[in-house]
Amino acid sequence: MSAQAQALPSEVQQTLMLCALRFDGMLWLEQKTQLEMHLNVNDFSPWVMPVVDTLQLHPDTSSNFAAFFALQNSVGQTLPQPIETHIAHRYLFLHLHTRQQPTDFTSTEYEKEWRSLQLAVILQHAAIVRHSLLSVATGRSVGADSNPSYQ
């Protein structure tokens, strides 16, 4: 595969967006920067860069959601993003789509939309994301000629 992430169908992109934005990352960062004065307001890089650079997850769910929230804002822009950004974004989705976001940082509007999605749809979209990551990892289209009944 080229140095570009395989585009996901729009309905899958929507699912990733809802999963990421159900966490109120701005509120989380605001509280984090108040507690730790050395942190910069609006700077998610301490949480994003370890995941983008090494696919290393944080030990706590809140930090992983914060990185996912920030990456969603990057991927959602019209400017092209490096493939590592797309990989980290999708990797975090696979890690977080079955987890509850911290209740202190729930975005009510997006959480309501997230809960309206059927679990089967979320799992189907997770499978599509997983295949896209495998395609990047192997450098070829995975599953294009595979048996669709195999799960």
C-alpha positions in Angstrom: 0.0 0.0 0.0 1.2 3.5 -0.7 2.0 6.0 2.1 -1.6 6.9 2.3 -4.3 5.4 4.6 -7.1 3.6 2.9 -10.2 5.8 2.9 -13.0 4.5 5.1 -16.6 4.6 4.0 -18.4 7.7 5.3 -20.6 5.7 7.7 -17.5 4.2 9.3 -15.9 7.6 9.6 -19.1 8.8 11.3 -18.9 5.9 13.8 -15.2 6.8 14.6 -16.2 10.4 15.0 -19.0 9.6 17.4 -16.8 7.3 19.4 -14.1 10.0 19.8 -16.3 13.0 20.4 -18.5 11.4 23.1 -15.5 12.2 25.3 -15.3 16.0 26.0 -11.6 16.3 25.4 -11.5 20.1 25.8 -13.0 19.9 29.3 -10.6 17.1 30.2 -7.6 19.1 29.0 -8.8 22.2 30.8 -9.0 20.3 34.1 -5.6 18.6 33.4 -3.8 21.9 32.7 -5.3 23.4 35.9 -3.9 20.5 37.9 -0.5 20.4 36.1 0.7 23.9 35.5 3.5 22.9 33.2 1.0 21.7 30.5 0.0 24.1 27.7 -3.7 24.8 27.1 -4.9 23.2 23.8 -1.9 21.0 23.6 -2.7 17.3 23.4 0.7 16.3 22.1 1.8 14.6 25.4 -1.0 12.2 24.9 -1.1 12.0 21.1 2.6 11.6 20.2 3.3 8.3 22.1 0.4 6.7 20.3 1.3 8.2 16.9 5.0 7.5 17.2 4.9 4.0 18.7 1.3 2.9 19.0 1.9 2.8 22.8 -1.4 3.1 24.7 -1.6 5.1 28.0 -2.2 3.2 31.2 -5.5 5.1 31.9 -8.6 5.3 29.7 -9.0 9.1 30.0 -5.6 9.7 28.4 -6.4 7.3 25.6 -9.7 9.0 25.0 -7.9 12.4 25.0 -5.5 11.2 22.4 -8.4 9.8 20.3 -10.4 13.1 20.7 -7.4 15.1 19.5 -6.7 12.8 16.6 -10.3 12.9 15.5 -10.0 16.6 15.2 -6.8 16.2 13.0 -8.3 13.5 10.8 -11.5 15.4 10.5 -9.7 18.3 8.8 -9.6 18.7 5.1 -5.8 18.8 5.0 -4.0 15.5 4.4 -2.6 13.9 7.5 0.4 11.6 7.7 -0.4 7.9 7.6 0.8 7.5 11.2 -2.0 9.8 12.3 -4.6 7.7 10.6 -3.1 4.5 12.0 -3.1 5.8 15.5 -6.6 7.1 15.2 -7.9 3.8 14.0 -5.9 1.9 16.6 -7.4 4.0 19.4 -10.9 3.4 18.0 -10.3 -0.4 18.1 -9.1 0.0 21.7 -11.9 2.3 22.9 -15.1 1.4 21.0 -16.1 -1.1 23.6 -15.1 1.0 26.6 -17.2 3.6 28.5 -15.8 7.0 28.4 -15.1 8.6 31.8 -18.5 10.0 33.0 -16.9 13.3 34.2 -16.0 14.0 30.6 -19.1 13.0 28.7 -20.3 15.0 25.8 -24.0 14.5 26.2 -24.9 15.2 22.5 -22.4 12.8 21.1 -22.9 10.2 23.8 -26.6 10.1 22.9 -25.8 9.6 19.2 -23.2 6.9 20.1 -25.7 5.0 22.2 -28.3 5.1 19.4 -25.9 3.0 17.2 -26.6 -0.7 17.2 -23.8 -2.8 18.6 -23.8 -4.9 15.5 -23.1 -1.8 13.4 -20.3 -0.7 15.7 -18.7 -4.2 15.6 -19.1 -4.3 11.8 -17.3 -0.9 11.5 -14.6 -2.1 13.9 -14.0 -5.1 11.5 -13.7 -2.7 8.6 -11.2 -0.5 10.6 -9.2 -3.7 11.6 -9.0 -4.7 7.9 -7.8 -1.3 6.9 -5.0 -1.5 9.5 -4.1 -5.0 8.3 -3.9 -3.7 4.7 -1.5 -0.9 5.8 0.6 -3.4 7.8 0.8 -6.0 5.0 1.0 -3.5 2.1 -1.8 -5.2 0.3 -5.5 -5.3 0.2 -6.6 -7.7 2.9 -9.9 -9.6 2.5 -10.6 -8.6 -1.0 -10.6 -12.2 -2.2 -11.2 -13.9 1.1 -14.2 -16.0 2.0 -16.8 -13.5 3.6 -18.3 -16.3 5.6 -15.1 -16.8 7.6 -15.2 -14.8 10.8 
